[in-house]
């Protein structure tokens, strides 16, 4: 049997909270699946659930510079601590490309 089957069969009910916590922690450490797109200047992007602070989730912007593992964005809405900045630098792991 696999651990998934064991969980589905109730063998680990007493430790479900710990299993969920461990899975979420592990998931945040593993790289996201390979992207099937590349970003170029002018692309529209949205902050995903991996961003912190969480009020940035769903905020959108336009790519103004592309680096190897980060991009610089011009945010649509200057929000929170980002009100003072012109362009915002973000790692690729916290943004998703918006389909045209």
N, C-alpha and C positions, 0 to 999 in steps of 0.2 A: 504494500500500500504506500501511497505517497502522503506527504504531509497535508496536501490539499484534501485528499480523501479523508484522512484522519480528522481534520477540522470540520469538514462537511458532516462527518458521522458523529460529531460531538465529543471526540476523545480529548479535546483540548479546551473545552468550554471554560474551565477554571482559570485559564491563562490567555484568553482572547485579547484582553486589553494590552498585555505585554507583547503578544504577537503582532498586533496592529502597530504598536509603537515601534517595534523593531523593524517591521517592514517599511514603515514610513521613513524612518531614519536611514535605512539602507537605500531606499529609492532615491532619497535626496543626494546620496553620495555617488550613485552610479550615473554615468553620462547618459544624456537623453539619446534616443535612437537617432541614427544618422539622418540629417535633414535632407530632404529631397529638393532643396532649393538653395540658391546662393543669393546673397543680398548685394544690391548695387545702389549707388547713390540715387535717391528719388523714391526708393521703395517705401511703402507704408508698412509700419509694424505696430504691434500691440504688446504691452507687457503681460506676461503670463503669470501663473500662480506661484512661480519660483522667485518673484521679485520681493524685495523688502526695502522699504516699508510697504505693507499690504495695501495701502490706499492707492498705490500705483497700478495695481492689477486692473487691466482694462484700459489704461491710459494709452493714447495713440500718439505716434510721431512719425516723422519722415527722416530717413537715413540721409545724413550729410557727409559722412566719411566712413569707409569700411577698412578695418584692420583685420589681422589674422583671427583674433578671438573676441574682438569687441567692435562696436560701432558707435559713432557719434550721432545723436538724434536731436532734431529740433522738435520739441514736444508741442502738441496742439494746445494743451492747457498748461500753463505754468502753475504748478500745484505744490503745496507743502513746502518742504525745504528746497525744492527745485525752482522756486520763484525767482531766486537771485541769479540763476545761471542762464547763459544763452543756450549753449548746446550741452547735452547730457551724454556722458559716456556710459555704455551698458554692455555687459557680456552677452554673447549670443544665447546663452542658456536661459536668459530671462525674457527673451522677446520671441515673438512669432510673426512671420510675414503675413500680411493681410492679402488675401486673394484679390486680384483686380476685378 
